[in-house]
């Protein structure tokens, strides 16, 4: 008797996630097996909130970004789309919008920062004086 009850409890425990996913699929009108449980929950919330953009995003495989979208973004930034990933293009756009000239320069130079090796004679004289005096403490 205990074995039958334990077996039933284990079977129900294992079936619960599948049942929950089936109920979620039915509640949003999705075909079985197309979405993960997390996507189904997000889809249900988007439907409840009337968030059409999020619904389309989830229905299109959560990746509606096209090559054309990346090319358009690159064109607005004045860069070659072949030289940047979409993430880098977004970072560049954000750096420009935020006025972060340093990050913008790094991104425009292919991820390498241009460092000047030119220094005035005053800079070298100051550094030599500090080193000579031992004032590094």
N, C-alpha and C positions, 0 to 999 in steps of 0.2 A: 504494500500500500504506500509506504513512504517512498519507494522507488518511483512509483507511478506519479505521485505528486511532484517529486523533484524533477522528473523528466519533463512533465508538463510545464513546470515553472521555467526550466531552462529553454524549452522550445518557444514559449511565449516571449521570453527575454530576447532570444535571437530574432524572432519575427517582428518585434516592436519597431525597429528602425525601418524595415521594409514597409510595414503598415503605415507608419508615419509619413514616409516618402510618398506612398500611394495616395494618402489623404491630402497631402500638400499638392501633389500633381493634379488631383481632381479639383481642388479648391481654386487653382489658377488656370485650369483648362490646358495643362501641358501634357504632352505625350509621355508615357512611361519611359524612364531611363535616359531622357535627354538632358536633364539638369541634375546637379548634385543637390543634396539637402540644403546646403548653405545658399545656393542659387535660388532654390525654390522659396526659401524664407525671404530672401531679398526681393524676389519677384512679387511675392504676396504683399510685402510692405509697400513696394512701389505702386502696385495696383490700388491698394487701400489709400495711398496718399495722392493718387492721380498723377504720379511722376512719369509722364510719357517718355521723357528722355532716358530715364533709368530702365524702363520697361524695354525700350528698343535696344538699349545697350546689352541687357541680359539676353534678350531673344536673339541677338546677332552674335552670340558666342562670347559676349563680354569683351570683344575686341573689334570695334567698328572702325579702327584707324586704318586708313588706306594709304597706299603709296602716294596717291594724289594729295592727301591731306599733309603729309610730310613735305612734299614738294612745294605746296602752297605756303606752308609755314616758313620754309627755307627762303622762298622768294620774298616774303615780307621782311625777312631779316637780312636779305642781301647776301646770302651765302649759298654755296653749292650743296644741294641736298645729298649728293653722293659722298660727301666728306663728313656727314653728321648722322648720328642715330636720331631717332625721334626724341629720345630722352635728352640728348644733348641740345637739340633744337629748342625743346621746352625750357631747359636750363638757361639757354642763351636768351630766349625771350623774357624769362623772369628776371635775369640779370639786368637786361636793358630797362625793363619796367621799374625795377627797384633802384636803378641808378648805380648799380654795382660795377663800376668801370673795371675794377681788378678782375672779377670773375669773367666779365665779358671779354677782356683781353686774353685771359687764359683759354677760354673756349674758342675764340677766333683764331688763336695761334695753335690749334690742334692739341690743346691740353698741356702745352709746355709754356712755362712762364718765361718771358724775356726779361733777363736781368742785365742791367748795365754794369759793365766792368770798368767804366770810366769814373774816376773820382777826381775831384779837385786836389791840388797840392795841399790845401788846408786839411782835407780829410786824412791824407797820408801822414802829414806832419802831426796831427792830433793823435792818430793811432800810434805813431812811433813814440810820441811823448808819454802816452799812457803806459805803453809797454816798458819804456825805459824807467819810468818812475815806480813801476810795480803797483800802480793804483787800481788793480783789478779786484780788490777786496770789496 
